[in-house]
Amino acid sequence: MLTCVCGVVQTKALMDKLQKTVSSEGRFKNLRETLKNCNPPCVPYLGMYLTDLAFIEEGTPNFTEEGLVNFSKMRMISHIIREIRQFQQTPYRIEHQPKVTQYLMDKTLTMDEDMLYDLSLKIEPRLPA
């Protein structure tokens, strides 16, 4: 029984650590630090970068007061895109699993839109209007 309790405590501690890592607090400060110290390949949380891009777009004008292109804004956008691309440059070392490929390519498991819609209604029926 003690082993079970220890496992639960360890799982809770891990979940707390992960939640702290991905928290949006401080503009995703913990996640940025984790990403900075990781070795790609890695799949970063794109919501963080989309938030950054939205802030730049909303808060920074495209043109300066003199009517010139705001290259400072373009550099900020470029920096974010470069950071995302950095994670895309390193290939993943994934072993080919023929059983997985066979399962994914099996046409008998494919459902058409009508079947998917019917299943959707069974799982989550429409609410009466």
C-alpha positions, 0 to 999 in steps of 0.5 A, spaced: 500 500 500 505 504 501 508 503 494 501 506 491 501 512 496 508 513 494 507 513 486 501 518 487 505 523 491 510 522 485 505 523 480 502 529 483 509 532 484 511 531 477 504 534 475 505 540 479 512 541 476 509 540 469 504 545 471 509 550 473 513 549 467 508 551 462 504 556 466 503 563 463 505 567 469 510 572 467 510 571 460 511 564 460 518 565 464 519 558 466 517 555 459 522 560 456 527 558 461 526 550 460 526 551 452 532 555 452 536 549 456 533 544 452 536 540 446 532 539 440 528 536 437 523 539 441 515 541 440 515 548 443 508 550 446 506 555 440 501 558 444 506 562 447 509 564 440 502 566 438 501 570 444 508 574 443 506 575 436 499 578 438 502 583 443 507 585 437 502 586 432 497 590 437 502 594 441 507 596 435 506 600 429 508 598 422 511 605 421 515 610 425 512 617 426 516 619 420 512 614 415 518 609 415 517 601 416 518 600 423 524 595 422 524 594 430 518 591 429 520 586 424 526 584 428 522 582 433 517 578 429 523 575 425 526 573 432 520 569 434 520 566 427 527 564 428 526 561 435 520 557 432 525 554 426 530 552 431 526 547 433 524 545 426 531 544 424 533 538 428 530 531 426 527 527 430 530 520 431 524 516 431 524 508 429 520 506 424 514 501 427 511 497 421 505 495 425 503 503 427 504 504 419 500 499 417 494 501 422 494 508 420 494 506 413 488 501 414 483 503 410 478 499 413 478 503 419 477 510 416 470 513 417 466 517 413 463 524 415 456 521 416 459 516 421 463 521 424 457 526 425 453 520 428 458 518 433 459 525 435 452 526 436 452 519 440 458 522 445 455 529 445 448 530 443 445 536 441 442 540 446 434 542 445 434 549 442 
